[in-house]
Amino acid sequence: MNNHTQQIMPAIALGHKRQQGSALILAMMVAAWVAIMAVNMAEDFRVDSRLAEGRSLQSRTAGYLHGAESLVAGVLWADVLKDQSAEGDRVDHAAEDWAMASTTLPTDTGFVRVDLSDAQGKFNINSLSRIDEDFYDASLPLVERLTAEQKMFIRLLRLVQPTMTMTQAQQLLEAVIDWIDEDDNVSDQGGAESLYYTSQAVSRNPANRLIGDLSELQSVRYMNRDILALLRPYLVALPAVTPVNINTALPLVLQAMNSDSTLEPASDAYRLSLQRSREESPFGTVAEALSNAGFQEAVELSNALSVNSHYFMAQVDLEAGQQQRHASLLFYRNDSGVSVVRKQRSQFCCRANDAVRNPM
């Protein structure tokens, strides 16, 4: 975490303590920061040619993105300080200030829009890397061989693609596991390791590591574009095995939770009931949430859930002159601070609706 981020966090936290409605205060701070940045940039660069103008625009863009990054870090740190000053365990939910800090603000050349969300409200595809010793025991029923996360993935597959059979879901699960795990051992009927991938028209080897970007899933056996397109809104690739925050989980991710003894998704009624309950009062513990859901057997599931989060995703959209840029920032937060662990940026060539997207 850089020094700039460390310096800005106490300032935002102080504003949060002194006044209510910190989302409005944050918007005002961002507006003020953008105005100051614009003035500073204007003084630093003389726009007397197209080349100089391009360089000035690049510098402004970098400044806006860096400022957005620092401000998001400040919002997340303010939430830590608030929790530390309150009694009880930390709970992250959709009614907190960080979840309502998304805003669009004008600049002298366009706008900056920041959308902040809980990355642990989605299903972490890398959680499939945790394997029980019974996974390779084909004599056991499938439901007894899988971890809670693997069961959730099968349920999610069948929720987004209702025509998918249990066998097809199992094959895809096993193929993803083989893509992630470190060995070259094929998992049951659906697995695929180096022997399979190197024999294809486009020869490759399985990653045998955690997935860094969801686009990698296109290379996994049994995965096609249609299935990935259906899954993508509910997936995230985090750099560690993480629980799903039941307070912020997307509706379909909620429905992919069920008792340990079944691979079937929960009912629509269950999902709606759980959504209403957490909207009325966020769950303080996983046990409270599972009790509310009425699950009879959920010991394994409880270990795959949480009521707080460490990973957050910020989507930053910037329009500067004739250019549009997008940045996706993954933040990690704990009691010691906030840091950016992954950045992905894209550039748009112009402001037209049919602008061509190019890698930065």
C-alpha positions in Angstrom: 0.0 0.0 0.0 1.6 3.3 -1.0 2.1 6.3 1.2 -0.6 8.4 -0.5 -3.2 5.8 0.3 -2.0 5.6 3.9 -2.3 9.4 4.3 -5.8 9.8 2.8 -7.5 7.1 4.9 -7.3 8.8 8.3 -8.7 12.0 6.7 -11.8 10.3 5.4 -12.2 8.3 8.6 -12.2 11.6 10.6 -14.9 13.1 8.4 -16.9 9.9 8.8 -16.8 10.2 12.6 -17.7 13.9 12.7 -20.8 13.8 10.5 -23.5 11.5 9.4 -24.2 10.9 5.7 -20.6 10.2 4.8 -21.5 9.1 1.3 -22.5 12.8 0.6 -19.3 14.0 2.2 -17.3 11.6 0.1 -18.9 12.9 -3.0 -18.1 16.5 -2.0 -14.5 15.4 -1.3 -14.1 13.7 -4.6 -15.5 16.8 -6.4 -13.1 19.0 -4.6 -10.2 16.7 -5.3 -11.0 16.5 -9.0 -11.2 20.3 -9.3 -7.8 20.7 -7.6 -6.3 18.0 -9.8 -7.6 19.7 -12.9 -6.1 23.1 -11.9 -2.7 21.5 -11.0 -2.6 19.6 -14.3 -3.5 22.8 -16.2 -0.6 24.7 -14.6 1.9 21.9 -15.1 1.3 21.3 -18.8 1.1 23.8 -21.7 -1.2 22.5 -24.4 0.4 24.1 -27.4 0.4 21.1 -29.8 -1.4 17.8 -30.3 1.5 15.9 -28.8 1.6 18.1 -25.7 -2.2 17.8 -25.4 -2.0 14.0 -25.6 0.6 13.9 -22.9 -1.4 16.3 -20.7 -4.5 14.1 -21.2 -2.6 11.0 -20.3 -1.2 12.7 -17.1 -4.7 13.9 -16.1 -6.1 10.4 -16.7 -3.4 8.8 -14.6 -4.1 11.4 -11.9 -7.8 10.8 -11.9 -7.4 7.0 -11.7 -4.9 7.3 -8.9 -7.1 9.6 -7.0 -10.1 7.3 -7.4 -7.9 4.4 -6.1 -6.9 6.4 -3.0 -10.4 7.5 -2.3 -11.8 4.0 -2.5 -9.1 2.9 -0.1 -10.1 5.6 2.2 -13.8 4.6 2.2 -12.9 1.0 3.0 -10.5 2.0 5.8 -13.1 4.3 7.3 -15.4 1.3 7.6 -12.7 -0.6 9.5 -12.3 2.2 12.0 -16.0 2.4 12.4 -16.2 -1.3 13.2 -13.2 -1.1 15.6 -15.0 1.6 17.6 -18.2 -0.4 17.8 -18.9 -3.4 20.0 -19.3 -6.8 18.5 -17.8 -8.6 15.5 -17.3 -6.9 12.1 -20.2 -7.2 9.7 -20.2 -6.0 6.1 -23.5 -5.5 4.4 -25.2 -3.6 1.6 -26.5 -0.8 3.8 -23.0 0.4 4.9 -21.4 3.6 3.6 -18.8 1.8 1.4 -21.7 0.1 -0.5 -23.4 3.4 -1.1 -20.3 5.3 -2.2 -20.7 4.7 -5.9 -20.9 8.1 -7.7 -20.4 9.9 -10.9 -18.6 13.3 -10.8 -17.8 15.8 -13.5 -14.3 16.9 -14.4 -13.1 19.7 -16.6 -12.8 17.3 -19.5 -15.5 14.7 -18.8 -16.3 12.6 -15.7 -15.1 10.0 -13.3 -17.5 7.3 -12.2 -16.6 4.8 -9.3 -18.7 1.8 -8.5 -17.6 -0.2 -5.4 -18.9 -3.7 -4.6 -18.1 -6.6 -2.4 -16.1 -9.2 -4.4 -17.0 -11.9 -1.8 -20.7 -11.4 -2.8 -19.8 -13.6 -5.8 -18.7 -17.2 -6.0 -14.9 -17.4 -6.0 -13.9 -19.9 -8.6 -10.6 -20.5 -6.9 -12.4 -21.9 -3.9 -12.8 -25.0 -5.9 -9.1 -25.7 -5.3 -9.9 -26.9 -1.7 -10.3 -30.7 -2.1 -11.3 -33.2 0.5 -9.5 -36.6 0.7 -12.7 -38.3 -0.3 -12.8 -36.5 -3.6 -11.1 -39.3 -5.5 -13.1 -42.1 -3.9 -15.4 -43.0 -6.8 -17.2 -45.6 -4.5 -18.8 -42.8 -2.5 -21.9 -40.9 -3.7 -20.9 -37.6 -5.4 -22.5 -35.5 -2.7 -20.3 -37.1 0.0 -17.1 -36.5 -2.0 -17.5 -32.7 -2.6 -16.7 -29.7 -0.4 -19.4 -27.1 0.3 -17.9 -24.8 -2.4 -17.9 -27.6 -5.0 -21.5 -28.3 -4.2 -22.3 -24.6 -4.6 -20.7 -24.6 -8.0 -22.7 -27.5 -9.2 -25.9 -25.8 -8.0 -24.9 -22.6 -9.6 -24.3 -24.3 -12.9 -27.7 -25.8 -12.9 -29.3 -22.5 -11.9 -27.8 -20.6 -14.8 -28.3 -23.5 -17.2 -31.4 -25.5 -16.1 -31.1 -28.0 -18.9 -27.7 -29.1 -17.7 -27.7 -32.6 -16.3 -26.0 -33.6 -13.1 -23.4 -35.6 -15.1 -22.6 -32.6 -17.2 -22.3 -30.4 -14.1 -20.0 -32.9 -12.5 -17.8 -33.2 -15.6 -17.4 -29.4 -15.8 -16.6 -29.2 -12.1 -13.9 -31.8 -12.3 -12.4 -30.2 -15.4 -12.1 -26.8 -13.5 -10.6 -28.5 -10.5 -8.0 -30.2 -12.7 -7.2 -26.9 -14.4 -6.5 -25.4 -11.0 -4.9 -28.2 -8.9 -1.1 -28.6 -9.0 -0.9 -32.3 -10.0 -1.4 -34.0 -13.3 -3.9 -36.6 -12.0 -7.2 -36.8 -13.9 -10.3 -36.4 -11.7 -12.8 -39.2 -12.4 -14.9 -39.0 -15.6 -14.8 -35.3 -16.3 -11.2 -34.5 -15.5 -8.6 -33.2 -18.0 -4.9 -32.7 -17.5 -1.9 -32.2 -19.8 -2.5 -35.3 -21.8 -5.9 -34.0 -22.9 -5.0 -30.4 -23.5 -1.7 -31.1 -25.4 -3.6 -33.3 -27.8 -6.0 -30.6 -28.9 -5.8 -28.6 -32.1 -4.5 -25.7 -30.1 -2.0 -27.4 -27.8 -1.7 -26.0 -24.3 -1.1 -27.1 -20.7 -3.5 -26.7 -17.8 -2.6 -23.8 -15.6 -2.2 -25.9 -12.5 -2.5 -22.8 -10.3 -5.3 -20.5 -9.2 -7.1 -18.7 -11.9 -6.0 -15.1 -12.4 -8.8 -14.0 -14.7 -12.2 -15.5 -15.5 -11.3 -15.5 -19.2 -9.0 -18.5 -18.5 -12.1 -20.6 -18.1 -12.7 -20.5 -21.9 -9.8 -23.0 -22.1 -11.2 -25.5 -19.7 -12.7 -28.8 -21.1 -16.5 -28.8 -21.3 -16.7 -25.0 -20.8 -18.1 -23.1 -23.8 -18.8 -19.4 -24.4 -22.5 -19.7 -23.7 -22.0 -21.3 -20.3 -19.3 -18.9 -19.4 -21.4 -15.9 -20.4 -24.2 -17.2 -18.1 -21.8 -17.9 -15.2 -19.6 -14.8 -15.4 -21.9 -12.3 -13.6 -21.8 -14.6 -10.5 -18.1 -15.5 -10.5 -15.0 -13.8 -9.3 -11.3 -15.0 -9.4 -9.7 -14.0 -6.1 -6.1 -14.8 -5.2 -7.0 -17.1 -2.3 -9.8 -19.4 -1.1 -12.5 -17.2 0.4 -15.9 -17.6 2.0 -19.0 -16.0 0.4 -20.4 -13.1 2.4 -24.0 -14.1 3.0 -24.9 -10.5 3.7 -23.9 -9.4 0.2 -24.2 -12.5 -1.9 -25.9 -12.1 -5.2 -29.4 -13.6 -5.3 -28.4 -16.6 -7.5 -25.4 -17.3 -5.3 -27.7 -17.3 -2.3 -29.8 -19.9 -4.1 -26.8 -22.0 -4.7 -26.5 -22.6 -1.0 -28.3 -25.6 0.5 -28.0 -28.4 3.0 -24.9 -30.5 2.9 -26.8 -33.6 1.9 -28.1 -32.3 -1.4 -26.7 -31.1 -4.8 -30.0 -29.4 -5.7 -30.3 -25.6 -5.5 -32.5 -24.1 -2.8 -36.0 -22.9 -3.8 -37.0 -19.5 -5.0 -39.0 -19.0 -1.8 -35.9 -19.7 0.3 -33.9 -17.1 -1.7 -36.5 -14.4 -1.4 -37.0 -15.1 2.3 -33.2 -14.8 2.9 -33.0 -11.6 0.9 -35.9 -10.0 2.9 -34.3 -11.1 6.2 -30.9 -9.5 5.5 -32.5 -6.3 4.1 -34.5 -5.9 7.4 -31.5 -6.7 9.5 -28.0 -7.9 8.3 -26.9 -11.2 9.7 -24.5 -10.8 12.6 -23.2 -14.4 12.3 -23.3 -17.3 9.8 -25.2 -19.4 12.4 -27.9 -16.8 12.5 -28.2 -16.8 8.7 -28.4 -20.6 8.5 -30.9 -20.8 11.3 -33.0 -18.2 9.4 -32.8 -20.4 6.3 -34.0 -23.4 8.2 -31.2 -25.8 7.0 -31.1 -29.0 8.9 -27.6 -30.0 7.9 -25.2 -27.2 7.1 -22.0 -27.8 9.0 -19.9 -27.9 5.9 -21.7 -24.9 4.3 -21.1 -22.8 7.4 -17.4 -23.1 6.8 -17.8 -21.7 3.3 -19.7 -18.6 4.4 -19.0 -15.4 6.3 -20.7 -12.1 7.4 -17.7 -9.9 6.5 -15.3 -9.5 3.7 -11.7 -8.8 2.8 -11.9 -8.3 -1.0 -13.7 -5.5 -2.7 -13.9 -4.6 -6.4 -14.0 -1.0 -7.8 -15.0 -0.3 -11.4 -13.7 3.1 -12.5 -14.9 4.7 -15.7 -13.3 7.9 -16.9 -14.0 10.2 -19.8 -11.2 12.7 -20.6 -11.6 14.7 -23.8 -12.2 12.3 -26.6 -11.0 9.2 -24.7 -12.8 6.8 -22.4 -10.9 4.5 -20.0 -12.0 1.8 -17.6 -10.1 0.3 -14.7 -11.0 -2.6 -12.6 -9.3 -2.6 -9.2 -9.3 -5.4 -6.7 -8.7 -4.2 -3.1 -7.7 -6.3 -0.1 -8.6 -5.0 3.4 -7.8 -6.2 6.9 -7.2 -4.6 10.3 -3.8 -3.3 9.2 -4.8 -1.4 6.1 -6.1 -1.5 2.5 -4.1 -2.3 -0.6 -4.7 -2.9 -4.3 -3.8 -6.4 -5.3 -4.9 -6.4 -8.9 -5.4 -3.8 -11.6 -6.9 -4.2 -15.1 -7.2 -1.3 -17.4 -8.9 -0.8 -20.8 -8.9 2.1 -23.2 -11.7 3.2 -25.6 -10.7 5.1 -28.7 -13.5 7.6 -28.7 -16.8 8.7 -27.1 -19.1 7.1 -29.7 -21.3 4.3 -28.6 -19.6 1.9 -31.0 -16.1 2.8 -29.7 -13.5 0.1 -30.2 -12.0 -1.3 -27.0 -8.2 -1.7 -26.9 -5.9 -2.9 -24.2 -4.0 -0.1 -22.5 
